[in-house]
Structure formats: C-alpha cells, structure tokens
Amino acid sequence: MFRTNPLGSVVFLASMALIAVGGLVLLKTAFARHADGRRQVLWLPLALGSLMLVGFVTLSGVFGHEVYECEILGTKVCD
C-alpha cells in the first residue's frame, strides 16, 4: 500500500488520526460542566465517541495486519 500510492496512504492515515481525535473530543464534551459547576453526562456524545474510538482501534488493527502481511512478509496475495 505504501509503495503503490503514497498520497493515498497519507490521506488514509490523516483520516484515521481525525477519527481518533474526533472520538476523544466527543468523549471530552460528554462530561460537560454546567455554569454552576455540576457535571452532566451527555449520553449521545459518549456513545458516538466510544463508537469512533472502537472503530479506530478496529481499523488500525486491520490496517496493521495488512501492512505486516503485504509489506513485511511480502506475500503474493495482496491487492
């Protein structure tokens, strides 16, 4: 993947980073404070942030496996 299209790899890695950052920002906003100092848990940002981080971990694992299999081991069955 890295040898065939370096620009595509950069775009993919940047989008993966944005998914991770977006998930962390959503989790930070899920635990917002009111003006009087009370904490309030917002469930929608909590669920979406968790979903984004789970997706990031899953995609990172799949992508890492593909890079290891195709680039390091050099198998012939890569796309």
Residue, then its C-alpha position, 0 to 999 in steps of 0.5 A: m500500500f505504501r509503495t503503490n500510492p503514497l498520497g493515498s496512504v497519507v490521506f488514509l492515515a490523516s483520516m484515521a488520526l481525525i477519527a481518533v481525535g474526533g472520538l476523544v473530543l466527543l468523549k471530552t464534551a460528554f462530561a460537560r460542566h454546567a455554569d454552576g459547576r455540576r457535571q452532566v453526562l451527555w449520553l449521545p456524545l459518549a456513545l458516538g465517541s466510544l463508537m469512533l474510538v472502537g472503530f479506530v482501534t478496529l481499523s488500525g488493527v486491520f490496517g496493521h495486519e495488512v501492512y505486516e502481511c503485504e509489506i513485511l512478509g511480502t506475500k503474493v496475495c495482496d491487492 
